[in-house]
Amino acid sequence: MTVKNTTPRPRWHPSPTYHLKAPRGWINDPCAPGYDPSTGTYHLSYQCQYTHSIPLGQLLQYMLTLPPGNPKSCDWGDITWGHYTSRDGLTWKQNTQNPVLEPSEPYDDKGIFTGCLHPTGLQGEEGQLTVIYSSITNLPIHWTLPYTRNCAGLSVATSTDGGKTWQKSEQNPILEGEPEDLTVTGFRDPYLAEWPALDEMRGEASLYGFVSGGIVDGGPTVFIYAISPTDLTQWTYLGPLIDLPTGYSPSGRWGGDFGVNWECVNFMTLHNESEERPFLLMGTEGGVKPGAKEGSDQWSLWMAGSLEQTEQGPRIKPEYSGILDHGCLYAPNSYEHPITKNRIVWGWLKEDELTLARRESKGWTGYFSIPRELFLYTVENVTRTLTSSLADIGCIKATENGRGSNAVQTLGIRPLPDLQGLRRGKPGYWSNINCNAKLGKLVDTQTGSWELEATIKVSPNDQGLGLWIRHNEDLSEGAAIHFSPQNEKITVDRSKSNHEADIEKDAVSGPFTLFYSDRNGSEELEKLHLRIFCDGDVLEVFANDRFALSTMVYADGRDCTGLSWFVEGNGASETVFESVKLWENMKEVVEVDEPVVYERSQL
């Protein structure tokens, strides 16, 4: 009898340089991002596999006691919190103690799910920190299953030593579960912050708490509470903030399906020099996601709207909406930057492409995105796009200005400007590349972690253009970042990224167009501005401060280091790569005092 070897072939998986991950094993939602003004410290926690830390000096003795394998370390389960701190919001120190929060009480014995940070004690004491988290008493929880009442409550923990240790409150759980008169599809992921726009509408000041979920036979929503800054344990229910039908999808291909249930909803007011607007971010479940495999129904969306007071309580009226990230980013969580006052968002980058065996072989799974800055993006005097009419693009608001053109608004999203501090030295630089040759090699990258900026004058007549990355000498292996002017779409083509049959290599794409604008009586097409971050297996692509796409590219080997430009189409091309800048050998963002090995506890 022949026994088939199902063990995956070992692969080269370089550890990331500037993307955060768990020290070992599973990571998912970013939790409790924020800033402690009393110590000048940024905090960022994360959901991870329930673990205990083992100092390096005890590692050999420990390893001799291990059973073969560690079958759950890179899979979801036994969820608790790990913790990072930072002095600048850019470089981070891993807390090498035991998890900062772990299941220990009857009200959270099944898991410590997503939560938020408030920079005071429970009664508003300065010099303390409070986290509010979903405390889980029953599993499984999923929008497709009947919901067990009160399986997810809210609990709090405080720290008096800058986040090194946390004490759970004797008042836990502060909420046993969902509102008594509702049957829900979900109730979790608390988010707490000030919201001056809602204060103004209600005529009173408060903190506001969101708990994400949905209502059976209703639709996805977020449950809103008012909280006094001097008693964070008292949450007064104000009602659901929004009333949407299941499968609400107002923006067509330019937006998303808001699904059945929401997770990780954040609220904020974004502004430009003259205007401000309320926004929601959310992870959605149960919606139809074009091109996704069966069962992959989660994606991150945003919604802009207007607040209104109704007899049933505060409501937000949707106006326009879109996709926060067109790839694998999920569970967005945000905070207000203490200096710039801009909104900074983190997200979880999932690795659905790998089997559990491959994840175990690698030793970890999942990452955090680079931090991104959100803002109200506005461009004046827009006349048209490459192909679509402005009215058909549901992720923008176009307002006629009476001069035959429009002011266009949408969600702005770009890498945190502070990330420039990770660059070393001068970049490689290429300018005014004429594209008649259709293809040209730029360089073989020397490291697996780099950042690229490109400014491209696009010819609308070309079928496509972009960059080949991580390719070998003859382009038989590699991945392509492709923009189609005619189809108005950015795609990461991974079909040739490796030759492993059990690694998914589907293309990842999202709609994107360029705007024509009136410039002193003549029509001018904006240039394509790309920001590309390649860090080990992780790839993040940004375009024109209003498009983001995250994915994984698993290269076939160390010889896949090529970086080239390309243009597709018949005849001579008028596309010009006006400038390309490449920074390699990026600085690392994680400091670790003592190497630690993590292993799942025996619960």
N, C-alpha and C positions, 0 to 999 in steps of 0.2 A: 504494500500500500504506500502510495506517495502522499506525504503530508505537505500541503502548501504553506510556505513561509509568508505569514501576514504581517511580519514586523516591517515597518516602513524603513526605507533606505535612509541612513543618516544624511542629514542635510546641513549645510552651513547656514546658521541663523545668527548673524551678528547682533550683539546686544546693542540697543539704541544708545545714542549719545545724548540727545536732548528731548527724548520722550520718556515720561515717567511710566514705570510699571511696578508690579509687586516684586519683592526680592526673589520670590519663587512662586510658581503656580498661578492661580486664578486671580484676576482683577476685573471688577466691573464699575459700577457707578461712582463718579466723583461725589464726595459728600462734604458738606460743611465748609465750602471755600469762604475765606474771609480774612479780616485783618483785626489784630488786637492793638488798639492805640496805646494801651498802657505799657506795652513792651516793644512796640514797633515790629511785630512779628506777623507774617502771613501764615495762615493755616490751610491745609488741604488734606482731607481724609479720603479714604476709598474703601469700597466693599471688597473683601477678599475671602479666600477659604479660611475657615477657622483653624488657627495655627498657634503653636508655641515656639518661641525662639530658643535656639541652642547656641551658646558661645562656641567659637572656633576651637577652644582648648578641649571641649568635651565631644568634638565631632567624631573622632575615630571610634571611641567607645560606643557612641550612639549608633553609628552606622552598622556596627557589628550586630546590633539587636534588631535591625529593620527586617521585615519580611520582604520577599521579592516584590519589586515594583511599588508604586504609590498611586493606586488607580483613580483617586479623586482629586489629586492636587491641582490638576489643570481643568477641572470641571466645576460647574456651579454647585454649591452646597455648603452647609455649616457656616453661614455668612456672618462676618464680623467686620470691624473697622481696623485698617492700618492708618498711618498718620505721617504726613510730611510737614515740616516747618521751613520758613524762608525769611531772610532779612530783606530781600528785595523783590519778592514775587517772581523771580526768574530762576535762581539756583536754589535747590532744595536739600534738606537734610532728612534722611529717613530715620524715623523713630525705631531704634533697634530693640526696644523692650517688647514685652508681650503686647498683643493688640490693645489699642487704647479703649475699645469697648468690645465686650464679648458677651454672648448669652450666659446669664448667670441667675436669672430670677424667673419665677413662673410667668410673668407678663412678657418676657422676651426670650424664652428658652428655645424658640425655633429660629431665631435670627435677629440680627441688628441690621435693618434695612436703611435705605437712604434717609438723610436728614440735613439739617442746616445749622449754622453757627450764629450766635448773637453775642456781641462783645461786652456783656455785663453778666452779673449774677442774676438769680431768679427774681430778686426784688430790685433790680437795677443797680446793684453794687458795682462800682468801678474796680478795675483790677482783677475781675473774674471773667470767666467765659462760660457760656451755656450752649450745649448742643441739644436739639430736639430731633428725635429719630423715630422711625417706625419700629415698634416693638412687636414681634411676631409670635403668636401663640399656636398657630395651626398652619400646616402645609399639606398639599400644595395650594398655591394661590395663582390663579390664571383667569383671564377674562372669559375663557371658553368654559370654565367650570362653575357649578353653583357656588356662590360665595358664602363662606362660613361666617356668620355674624360675629363681629368683634374679634376676628382673627388677626387684625392689624390695628393696634392702638398707637397712641403717641406717648412717648416717655422723654424725660429730660435727664441730663447729667451735667454737672458743673465742675470747673477746674479753678483752683486757686494758685496754681503753680505754672501758669503759662501754657497749659495743655499737656504737661508731662504725665499727669494722672487725672482721672475723672471719677467723680462720685455720683452714683445714681441717686435720684431723689426718693425719699420715703413716700412722697405723694404719687409716685408712679403707679399705674399709668395716668397721665393727666387727662387723656381721653381714652375711654375703653375701646372706642371704635366709631363707626360711621353714625350719622344722625339716625335716631330711632325710627323715624317715619319713612325711611327710604330703604329700598332693596338695591344694592349697588353691585357693579361689576368689579370695583376696586376702590380702595381707600388707603392711600399711603403716600410717602415721600413729602413730608412737610417742608415748607419754605416760608421763612419769616423775615420781614423787612418793613421799613417805612415805605409808604406810598403817598406822597403829598397830594397827588392828583385825586386820590380817593378821599383823603382828608377834606380837601376843598369841596368835593361834591357832597359829602355827608355832613359837613359843617362841624366836625369834631376831629381831634387828633388821636391817632392810635397807631399801634403796630398792627400789621395784617399777616395772618397765617393762611397759606394755601395748603390744601390736602388734595392730591390728584386722584382721579378715578372716573366713574361713570355710573349711570343709573339704568337699571334693567328696564327695557322697553322705553327708554328715554334716549340716551346718547352719551357721548363723552362729555365730561365737565370737570370743573375744579370747585371744591367746596371752600368757601371763604369764611374766615373767623376774624374777629377783632380781639386784640390782646393789649392789656395795659403794660407799659414799659416797666412798671413797678411790681408786676406779678405775672411772670411768664407762664405760670401754671394754669391760669384762668383763660380759657378760650371760649368766646361768645360767638355762637353760630349766626352768620348773616345770610346764609343760603348758597345755592349754586351760582357761580358768577356768570355762567353762560348756558344757554339752552339751544343745543344743536341736535339735529337728527343723526342717527347712525350713518356713517359713510358720507358725511358732509364733505364735498369736494368742489369748492366754488371756482378754483383757478385753473382747472384743466391740467394740461401737462406742465404748466408753469408753477403749480402748487402741489398739494398733496391731499390724500384722503385722510380726514381727521379720525376715521376709524370708529371703534366701539368704546375704548377705554384709554385714559390718559395717565401718563406717569411723569414725574419730575417737572411739573409746571412751575415756571418762574414768571414773575411779573416785573415790569420796569417801565419807566418813561424815558424814551430816547428823544434827542433834540438835535436841531441844527442851530444856525445863528438866529433864526427868526421864528422857529416853530418847534413844538414838541408833540409827542404822540404816545399813547399807551401801547405797549407790546406785551404779548405772551410768548414764551417758549414752551414747548412740550415734546415729550416722547409719546408717540401714538401707537396703539395696538389695534389690530383687527382691520386695518384699512388695506385696500388693494394697492400694492406697490409695483408699478410696471417693471417688468424684467426680473423681478426677484423670484427666487426659488420658492416652492410651496412651503408654507409655514414660516417664512421670513416676512413677518408683517409689521415689524417695528421700524419706525423712522422718526427723525427729528424735524419738526415743523415750527413755524412761527406765525403769529397773527397780529395784525395792527387793527386797532379799533377805537371806539370812543366810549367812555364811561357814561352811564346814565342811571339815575335813581328811579326805581320802580316800586310799586306797592309790595312786591315780593322781596325787595332788597336791591343791593347794587348789582348791576349787570354791565357787561361789555358787549357792544354791538360790533360785529366783525365788519371791516371795510376792505382790507386786502390781506393776502396771506401767501406764504411761500415755503420753501424747503430750506431748513437751516444748513444741512449738509447733504449732498447728493450721494454719499457713499455709506460708510459703515459707522459713522459717529452716532451715538445714542446717549440718552440720559443726560442732557445738558444741565449744568448747574453753574450759577453765576454769582458775582458779587460786584459791588461798586468799588472801583479803585480809589484808595484813600487820598491820592494826590491829584490825579487827573479828573476824578469823579466820573470817568467813563465806565461802561459796563464791560466786565471781563467774564468770558464764559469758557468753561472746560467741558470736555465730553469724553465718553468712553469709546475707544476704537475697538470694535469686536473683531475676532478672528474666526469667522464662520467657515473660512476656506479649508481649515485643517481638521483632520480627524482627531479624535481624542488621543489615539496612539501617537500621532505626530506631535501634538501639543506636549504630551508627556516626554517624548524624546527631546524636545527643545528645552523643556524645563519651566516655561512660563507661557501664559496666554493673555493677550489683551494689553492695551496701553491707554494712557490719557493722550488726548490731542495736545498740540501746542496751545497755549492760551490765546484766545481770540478777542478782539475788541469789537463791540457792537455799537452802531450809531445810526442816526437817521440820515440815510444817503439821499442827496438831492442833486439833480443836474438840471440846469436851465436851458431853455430854447431848443428843446428836442423836437425834431420834425417828423422822424420816422425811425424804423429799425431796419435791419438787413432784409427781413422777409415779412415777419408778422406785423399786424396792425397793433398800435399801442393799446387799443381797446380790448384786444384778445389776450394780452399779457396780464394775467390775474395777480401777479406778484408785485405789481406797481400801481401807484396812483398817479395818473396823468391829468394835470389841470391846465386847461387852455389859458394862455396869457393875453389873448386879444391881438397878437401879432403874427398869428399863423403858426405858432409853435407852442410847446408845452413845458411846464415844470413837472419833472418826474421824481417821485419819491419811492423808496423801497428800503428794506433792511440793509444797512451796510455791515459788512463783515470782513475783517482783515486780521492778519497776524498781529499780536501785541507788539507795538513798536520797540519795546525793550528787548525783544529777541535779537535785535541787531547787536546787542552786547555779547552774543555768543560767537560772532564772527572773529576769525583770526586773520590779521594782516590784510593785504590788498587782494581783491578778487581777480580771478582770470577774467579777461574782458575781450569781447568781440563786437565789432560795430559795422553797420551798413552792409549786411550780408545780402547780396543780390541772389535771388532764388531761382534763376533760370536753370540752374543745374539740378534742381528738384531735391537734392540730397547732399548733405555735407557734414563731415565729421568735425566736431568741436574739440574733443579731448577724451582721453581715458582718465576717469576720475581715480584719484589715489586713495580715497577712503570711502567707506560706505555711508558716511553721514555728511550731507552737503545741503546748501541752499542756493537756489538760482532765481534770478530776476531777469525777465525778458520783456522788451518793448517791441511790438511787431506792428508794422503798417500793413494791414490786411487788404488783399484784393478780394472783393466780393465774388469775383468770377471763379476763384479757385475752389476746387472740390473740398480741399482740406489742407491743413498745415499743422505743424506742431514740433514735438521733440521726441526722439527715441532716447530712452534711458536704460541703463543697466543691460546693454546689448553686447553681444560678442562681435568678433571681427566681421563676419559675413552677414550679420543681422538675422541669422536663423533663430536666434534667441534674443529676447528683450521685450520691453513694454513700450507702448507709444501713448503719449499724451496728445490728443487729436482734437482740433477745433474745426467744425464744418460750418462755414459761413452760410451755406444754402439751407442746411438743416437746422441751423442755430442750436448747436449742441457741442458740449465738451465731453469727450470720452477718454477713459483710460482703458486701452486695449491690452489685456493681459494674456491673450491666447497663446503667445509664444514665450511667455515669461519663464516657463520651465517645462520639463517633459514628464512630470509625475502624474499618472492617471488619477490618483486619489486626492489631488490638490485642485480645488476649484479655480478656474481661470476665466470666469465670465467677465465680459466687459462691464464697466461701471460708468454711468453717464448721467448728465443732467442738462436741461435746456439753458441756453445762454445766448444772448444776442448783443450786438453793438449798436449804439445810438448814432444817428445823424443829428447834427445840431446846426442851427443858424449862426454863422459867424460873420457878422457885418455884411449880411445879404447873400452870402454864399453858403452852400451846404457842405459840411465837413464830417467825415466819419471818424469817430473816436478810434484810437489805437487799442490794440489788445495788450494788456499788461498782465503778465503771469508772475506769480510767486510760487515756487515749487520747493517743497521740503522733503528730502529723501533721507531717511534715517534707519539704517538696517532694513527691516522688512516693511517699514511704514512709509507711505507716500501721502502727502497732503498737497492739494492744488488749489490755488486761489486766483481769481480773475477779477480785475477792475474793481476791487473793494466791494463786490456784491455777489460773489459766487464762491462756494467752497465745496470740495469733494475730497473725502478721505478713503483710502483703501490700503490693501496689502499687495506688495509685489515680491514674490518669492523667486529670486533669481536662481539660475541653474548652477552657478558656481562662481568662484572668485575671478574668473576671466571675463565675467559679464560686467564690464566697467565702462563701456562706451557711452558717449553722449553726443547725439547728432541732431541736426535740424532736418526737416523735410517739408516739401510742398507737393500737393497732389493736384492734377488737372492737366488739360491738354494745352499745348502751346506755351508761349512765354508767360511767365508770371510777373505780376507787378508787386507781389508781396515782398517786403523788405524786413529782415530782422535788424531793426535799427540799433539795438544794443542787447547784449547778453552778458550778465555778470554771474560768476560762480565762486562761491565761498566753500572751501573744503576744510576738513579737520576742525569741525565745530567744537566749541567748548562743551564739556559735560555739565549737566545740570544737577546731578545728584552727588551729595557727599555722604559717606557712611563712616561712622566712627570705628565700628568693629564688625568684621564680616560675620554674617549670621546665616544659618541654614534653617529653613522652616519646614515643619512637618505637621500634618493634620493630627489633631487631638483625638483620642479615643473617647468619644462621648458615651 
